[in-house]
Structure formats: structure tokens, C-alpha cells
Amino acid sequence: MNSKNEMIIKKEKLLKEIEVLLSYNPQKSVDINPNYIEYLELNDLESIKANLINKVGTIKQEDIVWLEQFKKYE
């Protein structure tokens, strides 16, 4: 397999991972136009994925803090 095909496969994998990170509701999938693979570099997709992971982690932590106020204490 040549390096161009390998790069496309890596980009497609990253694009699918990004779609999963963007899917907050498991009942609804997020589909990103695969044509973006032509315009985005591998490091762009990796950066997008890393930023989404950070944001998802932050959102979850904020939710935990918010939910703590409703916790019953005995």
C-alpha cells in the first residue's frame, strides 16, 4: 500500500473518531462530509480530535460538579 492510501485511511479513521466525539446523543449520528479529507491535513484532524477530547472531558467534569448540588446527604 502506498503512502497516499495510508494517509487517506488514517484521515478516514480520524474523521470517524471525530464524528463519534461530536455525537452527544447516541440515537443521532453525526456525519461529516468525507470530502473534507482532501482539504484537511492529518495534523489538522489530530488537532480537532484532541480539542474535542478536551472539551468533552471538561463538559463531563462541569456536569459532575453541577449534579453534585442535587446529591442527597445523610
N, C-alpha and C positions, 0 to 999 in steps of 0.2 A: 504494500500500500504506500502510495507516495505521501509526501508531507502535506500537500494541499488537501488530500482526502482526510488525513488525520486531523488537520486543523478544522475542517468542516465538522467532523464527528465531535471533536471537543467543543466546538461552538454550539452545536445542536444539543449536546448534553447540558452545557451551562444554561442554555435558553430554557430547557425543560425544568432545570432546578430553579431558575428564576420564576417561572410560571407557578411552581409549587409554593414558593415563598410568597407570591402575590395572592395566592388563593386563601383568603381568610375563611371563607365558607366552603366546607368540603363538598357541599351539594352543587356548587357552581365552580366550573373550572375557568381559569384564565388562559386565553390563547394569545400568544404573541406572534405577530406576523413573522414567519420564518425568513422572509426577505431581508430582515434586519441583519441576518448573519453576514450578508455581503458588505454591509456598511460599518459594522462594529468589529473592532479588533478583539482578540482573545483577552487582552488585559482590560479592555472596557467591560466586557461581560463579567470577568472575575471581580472587578471593582463594584459593579452593580450588585452582584451576588453578595459580596462582603458587606456592602452598605445595607442591604435588605436584612441580612442576618443580624446586624447590629440593631436595626430598627425593630425587628420582630422581638429580639431579646429585651429591648427597652420597653416596648409595649407590654409584654408579658409581666415585667417587673412592676410597671406602673399599675397594671390590673391587680396584681397581688397586693400592693400597698392599698389600693382603693377598696378591695374586697375585705381587707383586714378590719376595716371600720365596722363591718357588719358581723364580725365574729362574736359568738356568744362566749362570755367568760363566766366560769362557775365560781 
